[in-house]
Amino acid sequence: MASRLSDRLLAAGLVSEDTVRAAIARQAVYGGALDTALLELEALDEATLWNALADATDLAVPDRELCESPEKYVSPVGAAIALDAAWSSRCRAVPVRFKDGTLQILCGEPVARVELEATAAALGIPFALSVAPEIWVAAVRQTVFDLPMAPRLVRLFARVVGAQPVRRWQASHAPEPLPASPAAIERLPPRPVPTSATPALSAAPSTSPPAVPSPPPSPPAAPAPDKAAVPALIERLEVAGDDAEAAHQALIAITKQDFGPKAKRWTIWWERHQDQDRVDWLFDGLSHKKPEIRAAAEQELRALTGEYFGYHFDLPRRDREAARARWQSWWTETQKRGRG
């Protein structure tokens, strides 16, 4: 059985034990793969990393075309397992092409061999595995599943392939944004807030993945939701028609909660949480039962913090909560240091 990546790197004298310990410590805090932490520490170049991953996993480096032009695989109707974004995140793997009866899979390290073998057996299709650094697996996953890369990986990816190509590539593959709360707020007629409310790239191996394509630039970001609008929006819920529905949608977007179209439950929540920072609402939103609310909270927190702790809105609940706790703990400590 192939050794783990760290063992191979140490055995080959490519990194020191102190470097491996530092990378593992970084991985424990920020999540993600060991190869990502090593690249962030600039412990080795990307070409060396690709070769080390292939050596450690006994898998090939993928052909250039697999990363340049992956093809989304659609599971047969009635298949026991759907190869979707959740499966991809869980197994650290992306299906990139079905050819000659074999499904070609791009994998991250450590390779989830048990899960992949179980998936292949359930589908009745042989898998051909190849390995890549986490940043490339995430890049291909975004292309195949429209699953945005974490800001942390985007920054690292930009350092590897260049910032301008990555900006263009991100604009090309980013999914359609969720409904923006400011638009919903702007549709409401202006009314005063009630007085009782509180206002409130190194050289890569010859078979390395391709350069990033050049789509049009992304549009400017929308303004941040306004916490102070909440009391007035709750009041608008008492009005029938489109105005109330717009207020309801705006409340969801601002608070990352959903208490339905009635004002009473929203009022109770506001009285308990109005003094909290809105970032606290976003972290609460990561635990919401509705995946679209979790996704919206995740999107805002990634943009705000520029960090990634392994959270994704459609991971299993246990994994989501562990990542949310790491993320929120980091934020709390960061705020304490800032106040100090």
C-alpha positions in Angstrom: 0.0 0.0 0.0 1.3 3.5 -0.9 2.4 5.7 2.0 0.7 8.9 2.8 2.0 12.1 1.1 3.8 13.3 4.2 5.7 10.0 4.5 6.8 10.1 0.9 7.9 13.7 1.1 10.0 13.0 4.2 11.4 9.8 2.7 12.5 11.6 -0.4 14.0 14.5 1.6 11.8 17.0 -0.1 10.6 18.6 3.1 11.7 18.7 6.7 9.9 17.2 9.7 9.3 20.7 11.0 7.7 21.7 7.8 5.4 18.7 7.8 4.4 19.4 11.4 3.6 23.0 10.5 1.5 22.0 7.5 -0.4 19.4 9.6 -1.1 22.1 12.2 -2.3 24.5 9.5 -4.5 21.7 8.1 -6.0 21.1 11.6 -7.0 24.8 11.9 -8.1 25.6 8.3 -9.2 22.2 7.0 -8.6 21.0 3.5 -5.8 18.8 2.2 -2.2 18.5 3.3 -1.0 19.5 -0.2 -2.9 22.8 0.1 -1.2 23.6 3.4 2.2 22.7 1.9 1.6 25.0 -1.1 0.5 27.8 1.2 3.7 27.5 3.3 5.7 27.4 0.0 7.3 24.3 1.2 7.7 22.9 -2.3 6.8 23.9 -5.9 3.7 22.6 -7.7 5.7 20.4 -10.1 7.3 18.6 -7.2 3.9 18.3 -5.5 2.2 16.7 -8.5 4.9 14.1 -8.7 4.8 13.4 -5.0 1.1 12.9 -5.1 1.4 10.4 -7.9 4.1 8.6 -6.0 2.2 8.6 -2.7 -1.1 7.3 -4.2 0.2 5.1 -7.0 -2.1 7.0 -9.4 -1.3 8.8 -12.6 -1.2 12.6 -13.2 -4.2 13.3 -15.4 -4.0 14.1 -19.0 -4.2 17.8 -19.8 -7.5 17.4 -21.7 -9.3 15.9 -18.6 -8.8 19.2 -16.7 -9.3 21.4 -19.7 -12.5 19.9 -21.0 -14.2 17.7 -18.3 -17.6 16.3 -19.2 -20.3 16.0 -16.6 -21.4 12.5 -16.0 -25.1 11.9 -15.5 -26.0 8.9 -13.4 -28.4 6.4 -15.0 -32.1 6.7 -13.9 -32.6 4.7 -10.8 -28.9 4.5 -9.9 -28.2 3.8 -6.3 -25.7 6.7 -6.0 -25.9 10.1 -7.7 -22.5 11.6 -8.7 -23.4 15.1 -7.7 -21.7 18.0 -5.9 -22.3 16.5 -2.5 -20.8 13.2 -3.5 -17.9 15.0 -5.1 -17.1 17.0 -1.9 -17.5 14.0 0.3 -15.2 11.8 -1.8 -12.7 14.5 -2.8 -13.3 13.4 -6.4 -14.8 14.6 -9.7 -16.0 12.5 -12.6 -14.4 14.1 -15.7 -15.2 11.7 -18.6 -17.0 8.5 -19.5 -15.1 6.8 -22.2 -15.0 3.2 -23.5 -17.2 2.0 -20.7 -14.9 3.5 -18.0 -15.6 6.6 -15.9 -12.5 8.6 -15.4 -12.2 10.2 -11.9 -10.0 13.1 -10.7 -9.1 12.5 -7.1 -7.6 14.5 -4.2 -5.3 13.1 -1.6 -5.9 11.1 0.6 -7.8 9.1 -2.0 -11.2 7.9 -0.7 -10.7 4.5 -2.1 -13.4 2.7 -0.1 -16.1 5.2 -1.1 -15.0 5.2 -4.7 -14.9 1.4 -4.9 -18.4 1.3 -3.4 -19.7 3.9 -5.8 -18.2 2.0 -8.8 -19.8 -1.2 -7.6 -23.2 0.5 -7.1 -23.1 2.0 -10.6 -21.7 -1.2 -12.1 -19.1 0.9 -14.0 -15.3 0.6 -13.6 -13.4 3.8 -12.5 -10.0 5.0 -13.8 -8.5 7.2 -11.1 -5.9 10.0 -11.4 -4.7 12.4 -8.7 -4.3 16.1 -8.5 -3.7 18.8 -5.8 -6.8 20.0 -4.0 -6.8 23.4 -5.8 -7.1 21.6 -9.2 -9.8 19.2 -7.9 -11.8 22.2 -6.7 -11.3 24.0 -10.0 -12.5 21.1 -12.0 -15.4 20.6 -9.5 -16.5 24.1 -10.1 -16.5 23.6 -13.9 -18.5 20.3 -13.6 -20.9 21.1 -10.8 -20.9 24.9 -10.6 -19.7 24.6 -7.0 -17.7 27.8 -6.2 -14.2 27.4 -5.0 -13.4 28.5 -1.5 -11.7 32.0 -1.3 -8.7 30.3 0.3 -8.3 28.0 -2.7 -8.9 30.8 -5.1 -6.1 32.8 -3.6 -3.7 29.8 -3.7 -4.9 28.9 -7.3 -4.1 32.5 -8.4 -0.6 32.2 -7.0 -0.1 29.0 -9.0 -1.6 30.0 -12.4 -1.7 33.8 -12.1 -4.3 36.2 -10.7 -5.8 37.6 -14.0 -6.6 34.1 -15.5 -8.2 33.0 -12.3 -10.4 36.1 -12.1 -11.6 35.4 -15.6 -12.0 31.7 -14.9 -14.0 32.4 -11.7 -16.4 34.7 -13.6 -16.9 32.0 -16.2 -17.7 29.2 -13.8 -19.5 31.0 -10.9 -23.1 29.9 -10.5 -26.0 32.4 -10.8 -26.2 34.4 -7.6 -29.0 33.9 -5.1 -31.7 36.5 -5.0 -30.2 39.6 -3.6 -31.8 41.2 -0.5 -31.1 44.8 -1.5 -33.4 44.5 -4.6 -36.2 43.2 -2.4 -35.7 46.0 0.0 -35.7 48.7 -2.7 -39.1 47.5 -4.0 -40.7 48.4 -0.7 -42.1 51.9 -0.3 -40.1 53.9 2.3 -41.6 53.9 5.8 -40.0 55.0 9.1 -38.7 52.5 11.6 -41.0 52.3 14.6 -39.8 54.3 17.6 -40.2 51.3 19.9 -37.6 49.3 17.9 -33.9 49.5 18.5 -32.1 51.1 15.5 -30.0 50.1 15.3 2.4 29.1 -10.9 5.5 27.3 -10.6 6.5 25.0 -13.5 4.2 21.9 -13.7 5.0 18.4 -15.0 4.5 17.8 -18.7 1.0 16.3 -18.1 -0.1 19.1 -15.8 -3.5 20.8 -16.2 -4.0 23.6 -18.7 -4.1 27.3 -18.4 -7.4 28.8 -17.4 -9.8 30.0 -20.2 -10.7 33.7 -20.6 -14.4 34.5 -20.1 -15.9 38.0 -19.6 -15.2 39.8 -16.3 -17.7 39.4 -13.4 -20.2 42.1 -12.6 -19.8 44.4 -9.6 -20.9 43.1 -6.2 -24.2 44.2 -4.7 -24.2 46.3 -1.5 -24.4 44.5 1.8 -27.8 43.9 3.4 -28.9 46.4 6.0 -29.6 45.1 9.5 -31.3 48.3 10.5 -34.1 47.5 8.0 -35.4 44.5 9.9 -38.0 46.3 12.1 -39.6 48.0 9.2 -39.6 44.8 7.2 -41.3 42.9 10.0 -44.0 45.6 10.1 -44.5 45.2 6.3 -45.5 41.6 6.9 -48.8 42.8 8.1 -49.6 44.2 4.7 -51.2 41.8 2.2 -49.9 41.1 -1.3 -46.5 41.5 -3.0 -45.2 44.0 -0.5 -45.5 41.4 2.3 -43.8 38.7 0.2 -41.0 41.1 -0.7 -40.5 41.9 2.9 -40.4 38.2 3.8 -37.7 37.5 1.2 -35.7 40.5 2.4 -35.9 39.3 6.0 -34.6 35.9 5.0 -31.7 37.4 3.0 -30.7 39.8 5.8 -31.1 37.5 8.8 -30.4 34.1 7.3 -33.5 32.8 9.1 -37.0 32.0 8.0 -40.0 32.3 10.4 -42.6 32.4 7.7 -44.9 35.2 6.5 -46.3 36.2 10.0 -44.8 39.0 12.0 -45.2 37.5 15.5 -42.3 34.9 15.3 -40.1 37.4 13.5 -40.7 40.0 16.3 -39.8 37.5 19.0 -36.6 36.6 17.2 -35.7 40.3 16.7 -36.2 41.1 20.3 -33.8 38.3 21.3 -31.2 38.9 18.6 -31.3 42.6 17.6 -28.1 43.4 19.7 -26.0 40.7 18.0 -23.6 41.5 15.2 -25.0 40.4 11.9 -22.0 38.1 11.5 -23.4 36.0 14.3 -26.6 35.7 12.3 -24.6 34.4 9.3 -22.9 31.7 11.5 -26.4 30.7 12.8 -27.5 30.5 9.1 -24.9 27.9 8.5 -26.9 25.5 10.7 -30.3 26.3 9.2 -32.5 23.4 8.0 -33.0 25.0 4.6 -30.0 24.4 2.2 -30.6 27.6 0.3 -30.2 29.6 3.5 -27.1 27.7 4.5 -25.7 28.4 1.0 -26.4 32.1 1.2 -24.8 32.4 4.7 -21.8 30.4 3.5 -21.4 32.7 0.4 -21.5 35.9 2.5 -19.1 34.5 5.2 -16.5 33.4 2.6 -16.7 36.9 1.0 -16.4 38.6 4.4 -13.6 36.5 6.0 -11.7 35.3 2.9 -11.2 32.0 4.8 -12.2 28.4 4.3 -12.6 25.8 7.1 -14.0 22.9 5.1 -17.7 24.0 5.3 -20.1 23.4 2.5 -23.8 23.8 2.7 -24.7 20.3 1.4 -22.2 18.3 3.4 -23.7 15.9 6.0 -24.8 17.7 9.1 -22.0 16.4 11.3 -19.3 17.6 8.9 -21.0 20.9 8.4 -21.3 21.6 12.1 -17.6 20.7 12.8 -16.5 23.1 10.0 -18.9 25.8 11.2 -17.5 25.5 14.7 -13.9 25.9 13.4 -14.9 28.9 11.3 -16.7 30.6 14.1 -14.0 30.0 16.7 -11.4 31.5 14.3 -13.6 34.5 13.8 -14.1 35.0 17.6 -10.3 34.8 18.2 -9.6 37.2 15.3 -12.0 39.7 16.7 -10.5 39.4 20.2 -7.0 40.1 18.8 -8.3 43.0 16.9 -9.9 44.6 20.0 -6.7 43.9 22.0 
